[in-house]
Amino acid sequence: MALRIVFCGTPAFALPSLRHLIAQPEFRVEAVVTQPDRPRGRGQQVSSSPIKDAALEAGIPVYQPEKIKSESARNFFERVAPAVVVIIAYGQIIPQSLLDLPRLGWINLHASLLPKYRGAAPINWVIVNGETRTGATTMQVEAGLDTGPILLERETEIGPDETAPELASRLAEIGAPLIADTLRKLDGGELRPQPQDNSRATFAPLLKKQDGRIDWSWPAQGIYNRIRGLQPWPGAFSTFRGKNCHIWGHTASADTVSWTRDGTPGRVEGSIIARGQELVVVCGGETTLSVEFVQLEGRKRVSAGEFASGARLVSTDRFE
């Protein structure tokens, strides 16, 4: 008999897992629970979540409670009576009264190697902090924030130039077969949940706009990690002539460092040095960042060369 599942999720990160479970004959996704339709994008038009769209395409019933802690939500789960609930980036805290209902509990796919990077933004912070490895973890959900016992893990390297959206896409694909393998082994009694070592826990909090502000006293590699890790939002930004500007770039190559070295003595961190189409910024630890694109507030993104030409840079210009 197929294992009866309710799938809870909202963003595109959960899509590979939902589609993978639907495709497996030993599983039956009875219903999908996702956030209510909300205004999205620049136009703020009301639209459905990626998970809702995929469920409807597959002919699976969708339930969208405003609050998962409501009596109607409890009635829904009691009526469907799944053997297990899979929850991936759903967006609400699950009350204990619902966690206790399924025979196999609630199983979560988390985008880090727990107990490191518990919280809402593990993919972003693992890159910002310069980690070279991460992974996906399945765990049993309990009342705490990502504190439940670990079931299975898959580790992967982080590419030196990999951005948060790129890593998220890879971890979503890694997680799909991992969640299926977890359900098979859990249902077959082959898994023994392992408690997390709380002494090794780190936290990956929800991103705030100010997390993107660049401190030019940081080494160039740290700034590059922030540029990679905070895409698409809030991005990495600074201030130029009193206006905020988003910056894309990378650590300077050896060739670039060689020609900027003569121009950097005495220049403070944040100083801008231009040569032709090349633009570099003085960073902490005698390092430099090569700028690729700049976007001043209220304007479109332009190349470093276009920015330098349009701004008519002088030797005293700097990013604040």
SERO-4910 file (N, C-alpha, C, O; in steps of 0.05 Angstrom, whole numbers):
BEGIN
 pado doro    nc1    nc2    nc3   cac1   cac2   cac3    cc1    cc2    cc3    oc1    oc2    oc3
  Met    A     17    -24      0      0      0      0     18     25      0     37     26     15
  Ala    A     10     45    -16     26     69    -18     25     85      8      5     86     21
  Leu    A     48     97     15     49    114     39     34    140     33     40    154     14
  Arg    A     15    146     51     -2    169     47     11    194     59     19    194     82
  Ile    A     15    215     42     31    238     49     14    263     46     -1    266     26
  Val    A     17    282     64      9    310     60     35    326     57     54    323     73
  Phe    A     37    342     36     61    358     30     56    387     37     37    399     26
  Cys    A     72    399     54     70    427     61     95    442     50    117    435     56
  Gly    A     90    462     34    112    478     23    101    502      8     77    504      3
  Thr    A    119    520      2    110    545    -12    128    553    -35    118    555    -57
  Pro    A    154    557    -31    171    568    -53    181    547    -72    176    523    -69
  Ala    A    195    556    -93    206    539   -113    226    518   -102    229    497   -114
  Phe    A    239    525    -80    258    506    -68    245    479    -62    258    458    -64
  Ala    A    219    478    -56    205    453    -49    195    438    -73    187    415    -71
  Leu    A    196    450    -97    185    437   -121    198    411   -128    183    391   -133
  Pro    A    224    408   -129    236    382   -137    227    359   -119    222    337   -128
  Ser    A    224    365    -93    216    344    -75    187    336    -79    181    312    -79
  Leu    A    169    355    -83    141    349    -89    139    333   -114    125    312   -115
  Arg    A    152    341   -136    150    327   -161    162    299   -159    151    280   -171
  His    A    183    296   -144    196    270   -141    178    251   -126    175    228   -133
  Leu    A    165    261   -105    147    244    -89    122    235   -106    113    213   -104
  Ile    A    112    254   -122     89    248   -139     96    226   -158     79    209   -165
  Ala    A    121    225   -168    130    206   -188    136    178   -177    138    159   -193
  Gln    A    138    175   -151    145    149   -139    119    133   -133    101    142   -119
  Pro    A    118    108   -143     93     92   -140     88     84   -111     65     79   -104
  Glu    A    108     84    -94    104     75    -66     93     98    -49     88     93    -25
  Phe    A     91    122    -60     80    145    -45     54    155    -58     51    153    -82
  Arg    A     36    166    -42     12    179    -52      9    206    -38      2    206    -14
  Val    A     13    227    -52      9    254    -41    -21    259    -41    -33    265    -62
  Glu    A    -33    259    -18    -62    262    -15    -71    291    -18    -92    297    -28
  Ala    A    -54    309     -8    -61    337     -9    -36    354     -6    -15    344      4
  Val    A    -37    379    -14    -15    398    -11    -26    421      5    -47    432      0
  Val    A    -10    430     25    -16    453     41      5    474     35     29    470     36
  Thr    A     -5    498     28     13    520     20      2    546     30    -21    548     38
  Gln    A     18    567     29      9    593     39    -13    605     20    -14    598     -3
  Pro    A    -30    621     31    -50    634     15    -38    651     -8    -15    660     -6
  Asp    A    -54    654    -29    -45    671    -51    -39    699    -41    -55    710    -25
  Arg    A    -16    711    -49     -8    737    -39      2    754    -62      9    745    -83
  Pro    A      3    781    -57     15    799    -76     45    793    -79     59    790    -59
  Arg    A     55    791   -103     83    784   -108     94    802   -130     79    812   -147
  Gly    A    120    804   -130    134    818   -151    130    848   -150    117    859   -132
  Arg    A    142    862   -170    141    891   -170    113    902   -173    106    922   -161
  Gly    A     97    888   -189     69    897   -193     51    890   -170     28    900   -169
  Gln    A     60    874   -151     44    865   -128     18    853   -136     -3    858   -123
  Gln    A     18    838   -158     -6    824   -166    -10    799   -149     10    785   -144
  Val    A    -34    794   -141    -39    769   -125    -34    745   -143    -45    742   -164
  Ser    A    -17    727   -133    -11    703   -148     -7    679   -129     -3    683   -105
  Ser    A     -9    656   -139     -6    631   -123     23    623   -121     40    633   -136
  Ser    A     28    606   -101     56    597    -97     63    576   -118     46    564   -130
  Pro    A     90    572   -123     98    552   -141     88    524   -134     82    508   -151
  Ile    A     86    519   -108     77    492    -99     47    488   -105     39    467   -113
  Lys    A     31    509   -102      3    507   -109      0    501   -139    -16    484   -147
  Asp    A     15    516   -155     13    512   -184     20    483   -192      6    471   -209
  Ala    A     41    472   -180     49    445   -187     29    424   -177     24    405   -191
  Ala    A     17    429   -154     -3    411   -143    -28    410   -161    -38    389   -168
  Leu    A    -38    433   -169    -61    434   -186    -56    421   -213    -73    408   -224
  Glu    A    -32    425   -223    -25    413   -249    -25    382   -247    -32    369   -266
  Ala    A    -18    372   -223    -18    343   -218    -45    333   -209    -48    309   -204
  Gly    A    -65    350   -206    -91    342   -197    -93    335   -168   -109    319   -159
  Ile    A    -76    348   -151    -75    343   -123    -90    365   -108    -86    389   -114
  Pro    A   -108    359    -89   -123    380    -75   -104    398    -59    -83    389    -49
  Val    A   -111    424    -58    -94    444    -45   -110    456    -22   -133    463    -25
  Tyr    A    -96    459      1   -108    473     24    -90    496     32    -66    493     34
  Gln    A   -102    520     35    -86    544     41    -97    559     65   -110    579     63
  Pro    A    -91    548     89   -100    562    113    -85    588    118    -61    589    114
  Glu    A   -100    608    127    -86    633    135    -68    628    159    -46    639    161
  Lys    A    -78    611    177    -62    604    201    -63    574    204    -85    562    206
  Ile    A    -40    561    206    -39    532    209    -47    524    237    -53    500    242
  Lys    A    -47    543    256    -55    537    284    -85    538    288    -94    535    311
  Ser    A   -101    541    267   -130    544    269   -143    517    273   -132    495    268
  Glu    A   -168    518    283   -184    494    287   -190    481    260   -191    456    258
  Ser    A   -195    497    239   -200    486    213   -177    470    202   -180    450    188
  Ala    A   -152    480    208   -128    465    199   -127    438    213   -120    418    200
  Arg    A   -132    438    238   -132    412    253   -153    393    241   -148    369    238
  Asn    A   -176    404    235   -197    387    223   -189    376    196   -195    353    190
  Phe    A   -174    392    181   -164    383    155   -146    359    158   -149    339    144
  Phe    A   -126    361    176   -106    340    179   -119    315    191   -112    292    184
  Glu    A   -138    318    209   -152    295    220   -169    281    198   -171    257    198
  Arg    A   -181    297    180   -197    285    159   -180    270    139   -187    248    130
  Val    A   -158    282    130   -140    269    110   -125    246    123   -120    225    109
  Ala    A   -117    248    148   -104    227    163    -80    215    148    -79    191    143
  Pro    A    -60    232    142    -36    221    128    -19    205    147    -20    208    172
  Ala    A     -3    187    136     16    172    152     40    190    160     53    185    180
  Val    A     46    209    143     69    227    147     63    254    134     48    255    114
  Val    A     74    275    145     73    301    132    101    310    125    119    310    142
  Val    A    106    317    100    131    327     91    129    358     90    110    368     77
  Ile    A    147    372    103    145    401    104    172    413     95    193    406    106
  Ile    A    171    430     75    195    442     64    189    472     59    174    479     41
  Ala    A    202    489     74    200    518     70    171    527     68    163    542     51
  Tyr    A    155    517     87    126    524     86    121    553     94    106    567     81
  Gly    A    133    562    116    130    590    124    114    595    149    110    619    155
  Gln    A    105    574    163     92    578    188    102    558    208    110    536    201
  Ile    A    101    565    234    108    546    256     85    527    260     62    535    262
  Ile    A     92    501    263     71    481    266     66    475    295     85    470    310
  Pro    A     41    476    305     36    471    333     39    442    340     36    424    323
  Gln    A     44    437    365     48    409    374     24    392    369     26    368    364
  Ser    A      0    404    371    -25    388    367    -26    376    339    -38    355    335
  Leu    A    -13    389    319    -12    377    292     12    359    289     10    339    274
  Leu    A     34    365    302     58    348    300     52    320    310     64    300    301
  Asp    A     33    317    329     28    291    341      9    274    324      6    250    331
  Leu    A     -3    284    303    -24    269    289    -13    247    271    -23    224    274
  Pro    A      6    251    253     14    229    234     30    207    248     45    212    267
  Arg    A     26    183    239     40    160    250     71    164    249     85    157    269
  Leu    A     81    174    227    110    178    224    119    207    230    142    214    226
  Gly    A    100    223    239    108    251    246    110    269    222    100    263    200
  Trp    A    123    291    226    128    311    205    158    310    198    175    311    216
  Ile    A    164    308    173    192    306    164    199    331    148    185    338    129
  Asn    A    221    344    156    230    369    143    256    365    128    273    350    136
  Leu    A    258    378    105    283    380     90    294    408     95    282    428     89
  His    A    319    408    107    332    434    114    357    437     98    372    417     94
  Ala    A    362    461     88    384    466     70    410    473     84    423    494     78
  Ser    A    419    456    103    445    458    115    452    432    128    435    414    129
  Leu    A    476    430    138    484    406    153    479    412    182    497    421    196
  Leu    A    456    405    191    449    411    219    468    396    238    477    374    232
  Pro    A    473    409    261    460    432    273    470    459    264    461    480    274
  Lys    A    489    460    245    498    486    235    477    500    218    463    486    202
  Tyr    A    475    525    221    457    542    204    427    534    207    413    530    187
  Arg    A    418    533    232    390    532    237    378    559    231    391    580    234
  Gly    A    353    559    221    340    585    216    331    588    188    330    569    172
  Ala    A    322    613    181    307    618    157    325    621    132    315    618    110
  Ala    A    351    627    135    367    633    111    394    619    111    415    632    109
  Pro    A    394    592    114    419    578    115    436    580     90    460    581     92
  Ile    A    423    580     67    438    581     42    453    607     39    476    607     30
  Asn    A    440    629     46    453    655     45    477    657     64    498    665     56
  Trp    A    472    650     89    493    654    109    516    635    106    539    642    113
  Val    A    512    612     95    534    593     92    554    604     71    578    600     74
  Ile    A    544    619     51    561    632     32    574    657     43    598    661     40
  Val    A    558    674     56    568    699     68    591    693     87    610    707     88
  Asn    A    588    671    102    609    664    122    633    650    110    651    642    125
  Gly    A    633    646     84    657    634     71    660    604     74    682    594     71
  Glu    A    638    590     81    640    561     83    646    549     55    638    560     35
  Thr    A    659    526     55    665    513     30    648    487     26    648    476      4
  Arg    A    634    478     47    617    455     45    591    460     59    590    474     79
  Thr    A    570    448     49    544    449     61    529    423     54    541    404     47
  Gly    A    503    424     55    488    400     48    459    403     54    449    424     60
  Ala    A    445    380     53    416    379     59    412    358     81    426    338     82
  Thr    A    393    364     99    388    347    122    358    342    123    342    360    120
  Thr    A    350    317    128    323    311    135    322    306    165    339    294    177
  Met    A    300    316    177    297    313    207    268    311    214    250    319    199
  Gln    A    263    301    237    237    300    249    231    328    261    247    339    276
  Val    A    208    339    255    201    365    264    191    364    293    175    346    300
  Glu    A    202    382    309    192    385    337    187    415    342    190    431    323
  Ala    A    179    422    366    170    449    371    193    470    368    186    493    361
  Gly    A    218    463    372    240    482    370    246    489    341    236    476    322
  Leu    A    262    509    337    270    519    310    292    501    299    316    504    307
  Asp    A    286    482    281    305    465    268    322    449    288    345    444    284
  Thr    A    309    441    310    323    427    331    317    397    331    329    382    348
  Gly    A    300    387    314    291    359    315    313    339    308    334    347    297
  Pro    A    309    314    315    329    293    310    335    290    280    317    291    263
  Ile    A    360    286    273    369    283    245    363    255    235    367    235    250
  Leu    A    354    253    210    349    227    198    370    220    177    385    200    181
  Leu    A    373    236    156    394    231    136    406    258    128    394    279    130
  Glu    A    431    257    118    444    281    108    459    274     82    468    252     77
  Arg    A    461    295     64    478    293     40    495    318     39    485    340     40
  Glu    A    521    314     37    540    336     37    548    344      8    548    326     -9
  Thr    A    555    369      4    564    378    -22    583    401    -19    581    416      1
  Glu    A    601    405    -38    619    428    -38    604    453    -48    585    451    -64
  Ile    A    613    476    -38    603    501    -48    624    512    -68    647    515    -61
  Gly    A    616    517    -93    634    527   -113    645    555   -104    631    570    -92
  Pro    A    670    561   -111    682    586   -102    668    611   -113    670    632   -101
  Asp    A    653    608   -135    638    630   -147    608    626   -146    593    641   -158
  Glu    A    599    605   -132    571    598   -131    555    619   -116    563    628    -94
  Thr    A    532    627   -127    514    646   -114    493    632    -98    489    607   -101
  Ala    A    479    646    -81    457    634    -66    435    622    -83    427    599    -77
  Pro    A    426    635   -104    406    621   -121    416    596   -134    401    576   -137
  Glu    A    441    596   -142    453    572   -155    455    549   -135    448    527   -141
  Leu    A    464    556   -110    466    535    -90    439    525    -81    435    501    -77
  Ala    A    419    543    -79    392    535    -72    381    515    -92    368    495    -85
  Ser    A    386    520   -118    376    502   -139    389    475   -136    375    455   -139
  Arg    A    415    474   -131    428    448   -128    418    433   -103    414    409   -104
  Leu    A    415    447    -81    407    434    -56    378    424    -59    371    403    -47
  Ala    A    361    438    -73    334    429    -78    334    403    -93    318    385    -87
  Glu    A    351    400   -113    353    375   -128    365    353   -112    357    330   -114
  Ile    A    385    359    -95    397    339    -77    376    329    -57    376    306    -50
  Gly    A    359    348    -48    340    341    -27    317    324    -36    306    309    -20
  Ala    A    311    324    -62    287    309    -71    290    279    -67    273    267    -54
  Pro    A    312    266    -77    315    238    -71    321    232    -42    315    210    -32
  Leu    A    333    252    -28    339    248      0    313    246     17    312    229     35
  Ile    A    294    262     11    268    261     26    254    235     20    242    223     38
  Ala    A    255    225     -5    243    200    -12    256    177      2    243    159     13
  Asp    A    283    177      2    298    156     16    292    156     46    290    135     58
  Thr    A    289    180     57    282    182     86    255    169     91    253    155    111
  Leu    A    236    175     75    209    164     80    209    133     77    196    120     93
  Arg    A    223    123     57    224     94     54    236     80     78    225     61     89
  Lys    A    259     91     87    273     78    110    258     82    136    258     65    153
  Leu    A    245    106    139    230    111    163    206     92    165    201     81    186
  Asp    A    192     89    143    169     71    142    177     42    146    161     27    157
  Gly    A    201     35    137    210      8    140    224      2    166    234    -20    171
  Gly    A    226     22    184    239     19    210    269     17    208    282      6    226
  Glu    A    281     28    186    310     26    183    325     50    193    349     50    192
  Leu    A    311     70    202    324     95    211    322     99    241    300     94    253
  Arg    A    344    106    253    344    114    281    350    144    283    373    151    279
  Pro    A    331    160    289    336    189    291    359    196    311    360    185    333
  Gln    A    377    214    302    400    221    318    396    249    330    392    268    314
  Pro    A    396    252    356    392    279    368    415    298    359    438    289    355
  Gln    A    408    323    355    428    343    347    445    350    371    436    350    394
  Asp    A    471    357    365    489    366    385    486    397    387    496    412    371
  Asn    A    470    405    407    464    434    409    488    451    413    487    475    407
  Ser    A    510    440    423    534    456    428    548    464    402    564    483    402
  Arg    A    541    451    380    553    457    354    534    474    337    540    480    314
  Ala    A    511    482    348    491    496    332    500    525    325    512    539    342
  Thr    A    493    533    301    496    561    293    470    570    281    452    554    275
  Phe    A    466    597    278    440    607    271    442    623    244    461    638    240
  Ala    A    422    619    227    421    633    201    395    649    201    375    640    191
  Pro    A    395    673    212    370    689    215    359    699    189    373    699    168
  Leu    A    334    707    189    321    719    166    337    743    157    346    759    174
  Leu    A    340    746    131    355    768    120    341    795    125    317    797    123
  Lys    A    357    815    130    348    843    132    362    859    112    384    852    103
  Lys    A    350    882    104    362    899     83    391    907     91    409    907     74
  Gln    A    395    914    116    421    924    124    443    903    124    467    909    125
  Asp    A    435    877    122    456    856    119    472    860     94    494    850     92
  Gly    A    461    874     74    474    877     49    494    900     48    509    902     29
  Arg    A    495    917     69    513    940     68    542    931     70    549    916     89
  Ile    A    559    940     52    587    932     51    603    949     70    601    973     71
  Asp    A    620    935     85    640    949    102    667    945     88    677    923     86
  Trp    A    678    967     77    702    965     60    727    958     76    748    955     65
  Ser    A    724    957    103    747    948    119    750    918    118    770    907    127
  Trp    A    729    904    108    731    875    105    750    868     82    753    884     64
  Pro    A    763    845     84    779    836     61    761    832     36    737    826     39
  Ala    A    773    834     13    757    832    -12    742    805    -14    720    804    -24
  Gln    A    754    783     -4    741    757     -5    715    757     11    695    746      3
  Gly    A    716    770     35    692    772     51    670    788     38    646    781     40
  Ile    A    678    809     24    658    825      9    647    809    -14    623    810    -20
  Tyr    A    664    794    -28    655    778    -50    636    756    -41    616    751    -54
  Asn    A    641    745    -17    623    725     -6    595    737     -1    575    724     -5
  Arg    A    595    762      8    570    776     13    555    781    -13    531    779    -14
  Ile    A    570    789    -33    557    793    -60    544    768    -69    522    768    -80
  Arg    A    558    745    -67    547    719    -76    524    710    -58    504    700    -68
  Gly    A    527    714    -32    508    702    -14    482    717    -10    462    705     -2
  Leu    A    482    743    -17    458    759    -13    443    764    -38    427    783    -39
  Gln    A    448    748    -59    431    750    -83    406    732    -79    408    711    -66
  Pro    A    383    740    -89    377    764   -103    370    788    -85    369    811    -94
  Trp    A    365    782    -59    358    804    -40    372    798    -14    373    775     -5
  Pro    A    382    819      0    381    847     -6    403    856    -25    404    880    -32
  Gly    A    420    838    -34    442    846    -51    464    860    -34    459    865    -10
  Ala    A    487    865    -46    509    879    -32    509    908    -42    510    913    -66
  Phe    A    509    927    -24    507    955    -32    525    972    -15    533    965      7
  Ser    A    530    996    -26    546   1016    -12    533   1043    -18    510   1045    -27
  Thr    A    548   1065    -12    538   1092    -17    559   1106    -34    583   1105    -29
  Phe    A    549   1120    -55    567   1135    -73    554   1163    -77    532   1166    -87
  Arg    A    570   1183    -68    560   1211    -70    532   1214    -58    515   1228    -69
  Gly    A    528   1201    -35    504   1204    -20    481   1186    -28    459   1187    -16
  Lys    A    485   1170    -49    463   1153    -58    471   1123    -55    495   1116    -59
  Asn    A    452   1107    -48    457   1078    -46    462   1067    -74    450   1076    -94
  Cys    A    480   1048    -75    485   1034   -101    492   1005    -96    508    999    -78
  His    A    480    988   -112    486    959   -110    511    953   -127    516    966   -148
  Ile    A    527    934   -117    553    928   -129    555    899   -134    548    882   -117
  Trp    A    564    892   -158    571    864   -165    601    864   -173    610    881   -187
  Gly    A    615    844   -163    643    842   -169    655    817   -158    641    799   -150
  His    A    682    816   -158    696    792   -149    724    801   -139    733    823   -144
  Thr    A    737    783   -125    764    790   -116    782    795   -140    780    781   -160
  Ala    A    800    815   -137    816    823   -160    836    801   -167    847    788   -149
  Ser    A    842    798   -192    862    779   -202    890    790   -195    893    813   -189
  Ala    A    910    773   -198    938    781   -193    946    803   -211    960    822   -203
  Asp    A    937    802   -237    944    823   -256    932    849   -248    945    870   -249
  Thr    A    907    849   -239    894    873   -231    907    885   -206    911    909   -204
  Val    A    914    868   -187    927    877   -162    953    891   -169    960    911   -156
  Ser    A    967    880   -189    994    891   -195    992    920   -205   1008    937   -198
  Trp    A    972    926   -222    970    953   -232    957    973   -213    960    997   -215
  Thr    A    942    962   -194    930    980   -174    948    986   -151    944   1006   -137
  Arg    A    968    969   -147    985    972   -123    998   1000   -121    999   1012   -100
  Asp    A   1007   1010   -144   1020   1036   -144   1000   1059   -137   1008   1080   -128
  Gly    A    975   1054   -143    955   1075   -138    942   1074   -111    927   1092   -104
  Thr    A    948   1053    -95    933   1049    -70    947   1061    -46    933   1067    -26
  Pro    A    973   1065    -45    985   1076    -20    972   1102    -11    968   1121    -27
  Gly    A    964   1103     14    952   1127     24    922   1129     19    908   1146     31
  Arg    A    911   1111      2    883   1112     -3    868   1096     18    876   1074     26
  Val    A    846   1108     27    830   1094     48    813   1073     36    808   1072     12
  Glu    A    804   1055     54    786   1033     45    760   1045     33    749   1063     44
  Gly    A    752   1034     10    730   1044     -5    738   1062    -28    721   1069    -45
  Ser    A    764   1069    -29    773   1086    -52    770   1071    -78    774   1047    -80
  Ile    A    763   1086    -99    757   1075   -125    780   1082   -144    789   1105   -146
  Ile    A    790   1061   -158    812   1065   -177    802   1055   -204    793   1032   -206
  Ala    A    804   1071   -225    794   1064   -251    817   1065   -271    835   1082   -270
  Arg    A    816   1045   -290    835   1045   -312    820   1034   -336    814   1010   -337
  Gly    A    814   1051   -355    798   1042   -378    771   1032   -369    756   1046   -355
  Gln    A    764   1007   -376    739    995   -369    740    981   -342    720    970   -332
  Glu    A    764    980   -330    767    966   -304    763    985   -281    771   1008   -282
  Leu    A    751    974   -260    745    990   -236    750    972   -212    739    950   -210
  Val    A    767    982   -193    772    967   -169    768    984   -145    769   1009   -147
  Val    A    763    971   -122    758    986    -97    778    975    -76    782    951    -74
  Val    A    790    993    -61    809    986    -40    793    974    -16    774    986     -7
  Cys    A    801    950     -8    788    936     14    807    932     37    831    940     36
  Gly    A    798    920     59    814    915     82    836    895     76    834    879     58
  Gly    A    857    895     93    878    876     90    894    879     65    905    859     55
  Glu    A    895    903     54    910    909     29    901    891      6    917    882    -10
  Thr    A    874    887      5    862    872    -17    845    891    -34    839    913    -26
  Thr    A    838    882    -58    821    898    -75    799    881    -88    802    857    -92
  Leu    A    777    895    -93    754    882   -106    750    893   -134    749    917   -138
  Ser    A    749    875   -154    743    884   -181    713    886   -184    698    867   -179
  Val    A    704    910   -193    675    915   -196    667    907   -224    681    915   -244
  Glu    A    645    893   -227    634    885   -253    611    902   -261    609    912   -284
  Phe    A    592    906   -242    568    922   -248    561    940   -224    568    934   -201
  Val    A    548    962   -230    539    981   -209    511    990   -216    504    994   -240
  Gln    A    494    992   -196    467   1003   -200    461   1024   -179    455   1017   -156
  Leu    A    462   1049   -187    454   1071   -170    424   1070   -165    409   1063   -183
  Glu    A    415   1078   -141    386   1077   -136    371   1094   -156    379   1117   -163
  Gly    A    349   1082   -166    333   1096   -186    343   1094   -214    331   1105   -232
  Arg    A    365   1079   -218    376   1076   -245    379   1046   -252    376   1029   -235
  Lys    A    385   1041   -277    389   1013   -286    418   1004   -280    435   1020   -275
  Arg    A    421    978   -279    448    967   -275    466    972   -299    457    967   -322
  Val    A    491    981   -295    509    986   -317    536    972   -311    541    965   -288
  Ser    A    552    969   -331    579    957   -327    596    977   -311    590   1000   -309
  Ala    A    618    966   -301    636    983   -285    647   1006   -303    650   1028   -293
  Gly    A    654    999   -328    664   1020   -346    644   1042   -351    651   1065   -352
  Glu    A    619   1034   -355    598   1054   -360    593   1071   -335    589   1095   -338
  Phe    A    595   1059   -312    592   1074   -287    614   1094   -284    609   1118   -278
  Ala    A    639   1085   -289    662   1103   -286    660   1127   -305    666   1149   -298
  Ser    A    652   1121   -330    650   1142   -350    627   1162   -343    631   1186   -345
  Gly    A    604   1151   -335    582   1168   -330    586   1185   -304    576   1207   -303
  Ala    A    600   1174   -285    604   1188   -259    627   1208   -261    630   1225   -243
  Arg    A    644   1206   -282    667   1223   -285    684   1223   -259    687   1243   -246
  Leu    A    693   1199   -253    707   1195   -228    732   1212   -225    746   1218   -244
  Val    A    737   1220   -200    762   1235   -193    777   1218   -172    765   1200   -161
  Ser    A    801   1225   -167    818   1209   -150    809   1207   -121    816   1188   -107
  Thr    A    792   1226   -113    783   1226    -85    756   1211    -82    747   1208    -59
  Asp    A    745   1201   -104    719   1187   -101    722   1161    -87    742   1147    -89
  Arg    A    702   1154    -71    702   1129    -57    674   1120    -51    655   1135    -51
  Phe    A    671   1094    -46    646   1083    -36    647   1085     -6    666   1077      7
  Glu    A    626   1096      6    625   1100     35    617   1075     49    615   1074     74
***
